[in-house]
Amino acid sequence: MTLDVRRARGPAAATLRHEVEMLQRARHPGVIEVRSVEDQGSTIEVVTRGGYANIADANLTSDERASAAEYLSTTVNDLHQIGVAHGALTLDNVLIDEHRLPVLTGFSHAVLIDHPTHPLARADNEALAAVITRLTGAPPALPTTRPTTPPTKNRPRRWIAASICGAIALGAYAVIRHPARRAPPLNYHGGVLSFRGTAFHVGEAGDVLAAGRWHCAATPTIALLRPQTGEIWTFATWPSPSHPITAMPLATVSGADALATRSDGKCDVLLVRRRHAPTLVLKP
């Protein structure tokens, strides 16, 4: 096994010490491994597992790049669950191991967070989308919804889903207006959302939707849960012909299988029902 040794003194020692603390908190197969630390106060020596190349320099096949992107996305999601935001996600901070899988390094800007929906976690997700785009040569994408062609005039409009790591890009060709301030009832089956005579493709069969006035907004919008993975996204608005929508990842909740909405008096909160665990309350 190859080892890397880093030494620092003075102000640089404080930076390296912080990085070690974050790495020890973020113990994960997809994160660089700390083997030993010798801290003398004014100086510090850190030994990590080494011998990795930068992933940008690796000659990966398209399948290996796709696998690396998925693995990296899982690592970042796991870190947010642990309570760590990386804070500096770039391709330069992604290495590759002997199994052709990514190893995340560069934790000097990492910070502790109290929830996976923390703004710094969302910033990580946005940076991760850019990393995956550079790695794979294409924007990150969830399995896209298959278009349907029902024999009626109200053919479902196409919402284009995107992002392993989180962001879902949506395009649509109809405008929905919501004069009511209460969350509307939803008719959602097989990945198709029907509302006031208009139908849309949203996600895929098996996903779960809920509508609510997140952030005390006057217009209710959608939250989407994928029970197979526990991933939850929210949409900031409804689609219009000229305005594509980007939905951002809210959280990944293990065992989540249903969503509901509850008012806290001023705003709506999202209830995430979990198998074999108490319901979790999220504020999108």
Residue pairs with C-beta under 8 A, 6 or more apart in sequence:
1 49
1 51
2 49
2 50
2 51
3 35
3 47
3 48
3 49
3 50
4 47
4 48
4 49
4 50
4 51
5 45
5 46
5 47
6 16
6 45
6 46
6 47
6 48
7 43
7 44
7 45
7 46
8 15
8 16
8 43
8 44
9 42
9 43
9 44
10 42
13 42
13 43
13 44
15 108
16 44
16 46
16 108
17 39
17 44
18 108
18 110
19 46
19 107
19 108
19 110
20 34
20 37
20 44
20 46
22 84
22 107
22 110
22 111
22 112
23 31
23 32
23 34
23 48
23 107
24 34
25 82
25 83
25 84
25 112
26 79
26 82
26 84
26 107
26 110
27 33
28 75
28 78
28 79
28 82
29 75
30 71
30 72
30 74
30 75
30 78
30 101
30 102
30 103
30 104
31 75
31 79
31 103
31 104
31 105
31 107
32 48
32 49
32 52
32 95
32 103
32 104
32 105
32 107
33 48
33 49
34 46
34 47
34 48
35 47
35 48
35 49
36 46
36 47
37 44
37 45
37 46
37 47
38 44
38 45
38 46
39 45
52 95
52 96
52 97
52 103
52 105
53 95
53 96
54 91
54 92
54 94
54 95
54 96
55 68
55 91
55 94
55 95
55 96
55 102
55 135
56 91
56 92
56 94
56 134
56 135
58 96
58 100
60 68
60 96
60 100
62 136
64 100
65 135
65 136
65 137
66 136
67 100
67 101
68 96
68 100
68 101
68 102
68 135
69 132
69 135
69 136
69 140
69 164
69 165
70 164
71 101
71 102
72 94
72 102
72 104
72 128
72 131
72 132
72 135
72 165
73 128
73 132
73 140
73 164
73 165
73 166
75 102
75 104
76 86
76 89
76 104
76 124
76 125
76 128
76 165
77 116
77 165
77 231
77 252
79 85
79 86
79 104
79 124
80 113
80 116
80 118
80 121
80 124
80 252
81 116
81 252
83 112
83 113
83 114
84 110
84 111
84 112
84 113
85 110
85 111
85 112
85 113
85 118
85 120
85 121
85 123
85 124
86 93
86 104
86 106
86 107
86 109
86 110
86 124
86 127
87 107
87 109
87 110
87 111
87 120
87 123
87 124
88 106
88 108
88 109
88 110
88 127
89 124
89 127
89 128
89 131
90 106
90 127
90 131
91 131
91 134
91 135
92 106
93 104
93 105
93 106
94 102
94 103
94 104
94 105
94 131
94 135
95 102
95 103
95 104
95 105
96 102
96 103
97 103
111 120
113 120
113 121
115 121
115 251
116 250
116 251
116 252
117 250
117 251
117 282
117 283
117 284
122 248
122 249
125 165
125 166
125 167
125 248
125 249
126 167
128 140
128 165
128 166
129 139
129 140
129 163
129 165
129 166
129 167
132 139
132 140
132 164
132 165
133 139
133 140
139 162
139 163
139 169
140 162
140 163
140 164
140 165
140 167
141 161
141 162
141 163
141 164
142 161
142 162
142 163
142 164
142 168
142 203
143 161
143 204
144 160
144 161
144 162
145 158
145 159
145 160
145 161
145 191
145 201
145 202
145 203
145 204
146 191
146 201
147 156
147 158
147 201
148 155
148 156
148 192
148 201
149 155
150 156
150 199
154 194
154 197
154 198
154 199
155 199
156 192
156 199
156 200
156 201
157 172
157 173
157 174
157 198
157 199
157 200
157 201
157 239
158 171
158 172
158 173
158 200
158 201
159 170
159 171
159 172
159 200
159 201
159 202
159 239
159 245
160 169
160 170
160 171
161 168
161 169
161 170
161 202
161 203
161 204
162 168
162 169
163 169
163 249
165 249
166 231
166 233
166 248
166 249
167 246
167 247
167 248
167 249
168 224
168 233
168 235
168 246
168 247
168 248
169 244
169 245
169 246
169 247
170 235
170 239
170 244
170 245
170 246
170 247
171 239
171 244
171 245
172 200
172 238
172 239
172 240
172 241
172 244
172 245
173 239
173 241
174 198
174 200
174 239
174 240
174 241
175 238
175 239
175 240
175 241
176 195
176 196
176 198
176 238
176 239
178 184
178 219
178 220
178 238
180 220
181 213
181 218
181 220
182 220
183 210
183 211
183 212
183 213
183 220
183 261
183 268
184 195
184 211
184 220
186 193
186 195
186 209
186 210
186 211
186 222
187 193
187 194
187 195
188 194
188 202
188 208
188 209
190 205
191 201
191 202
191 203
191 204
191 205
191 206
191 207
192 199
192 200
192 201
192 202
193 199
193 200
193 201
193 202
193 209
193 222
194 200
200 239
202 209
202 222
202 224
203 209
203 224
203 226
204 226
206 226
206 227
206 228
207 224
207 225
207 226
207 227
208 224
208 225
208 226
208 227
208 257
208 258
208 259
209 222
209 223
209 224
209 225
209 259
210 222
210 223
210 225
210 259
210 260
210 261
210 270
211 220
211 221
211 222
211 223
211 261
212 220
212 221
212 223
212 261
212 268
212 269
212 270
212 284
213 219
213 220
213 221
213 263
213 267
213 268
214 221
214 223
214 234
214 267
214 268
214 270
214 283
214 284
215 267
215 284
216 266
216 267
219 237
219 238
220 268
221 234
221 235
221 236
221 237
221 238
222 234
222 235
223 232
223 233
223 234
223 235
223 250
223 259
223 270
223 284
224 232
224 233
224 234
224 235
224 247
225 231
225 232
225 256
225 257
225 258
225 259
225 272
226 232
227 256
227 257
227 258
229 252
230 252
230 253
230 254
230 255
230 256
231 249
231 251
231 252
232 249
232 250
232 251
232 252
232 253
232 256
232 259
232 270
232 272
232 282
233 247
233 248
233 249
233 250
234 247
234 248
234 250
234 284
235 245
235 247
236 245
236 246
236 247
236 248
237 243
237 245
238 245
239 245
250 270
250 282
250 284
251 272
251 282
253 272
253 274
253 280
254 274
255 274
255 275
255 276
255 277
256 272
256 273
256 274
256 280
257 273
257 274
257 275
258 272
258 273
259 270
259 271
259 272
259 273
260 270
260 271
260 273
261 268
261 269
261 270
261 271
262 268
262 269
262 271
262 281
263 269
267 283
269 281
269 282
269 283
270 281
270 282
270 283
270 284
271 279
271 280
271 281
271 282
272 279
272 280
272 281
272 282
273 279
274 280
